[in-house]
């Protein structure tokens, strides 16, 4: 094997110039690509746990 020179134009949204959308991700919304509702639920729960355990900001959420 030897390295072949292939110019990739990263500064464009043109799929042909980039070499195509190999994984066909353009057809899948970003929300679904990151895991959809379940992923957002997990992230939100972790965020609130961290906020409520943080000494600086937890006092703003006492009683909620």
C-alpha positions in Angstrom: 0.0 0.0 0.0 1.1 3.5 -0.6 -0.4 6.8 0.4 -2.4 8.5 -2.4 -2.8 12.2 -2.6 -6.4 13.2 -2.4 -7.5 16.7 -2.0 -10.4 17.1 0.4 -12.2 20.5 0.4 -13.3 20.9 4.0 -14.4 24.4 3.6 -17.6 23.6 1.6 -20.9 21.9 2.2 -20.7 20.3 -1.2 -20.9 16.5 -0.6 -19.3 15.8 -4.0 -16.3 18.0 -3.1 -15.9 16.3 0.3 -16.1 12.9 -1.2 -19.8 12.1 -0.3 -21.9 11.4 2.7 -20.6 7.9 3.4 -22.7 7.2 6.5 -25.7 9.1 5.0 -26.0 11.2 8.1 -27.5 14.2 6.3 -30.8 12.3 6.2 -30.9 11.8 10.0 -31.8 14.8 12.2 -29.0 15.8 14.7 -31.4 15.2 17.6 -31.8 11.6 16.5 -28.0 11.2 15.9 -27.2 12.1 19.5 -29.7 9.7 20.9 -33.1 11.4 20.8 -35.5 11.6 23.8 -33.7 9.0 25.9 -30.3 10.7 25.6 -31.8 14.1 26.4 -33.5 12.6 29.5 -30.2 11.1 30.7 -28.2 14.3 30.0 -30.9 16.5 31.8 -30.9 14.2 34.8 -27.1 14.2 35.1 -27.1 18.0 34.7 -29.6 18.5 37.6 -27.7 16.1 39.8 -24.5 18.0 39.3 -26.3 21.4 39.8 -27.9 20.2 43.1 -24.6 18.8 44.4 -22.6 21.9 43.5 -21.8 24.2 46.5 -21.9 27.4 44.5 -25.2 27.0 42.6 -27.3 24.5 44.7 -28.4 27.2 47.1 -30.4 28.9 44.3 -32.5 25.8 43.9 -33.4 25.0 47.5 -37.1 24.4 47.9 -37.8 23.5 44.2 
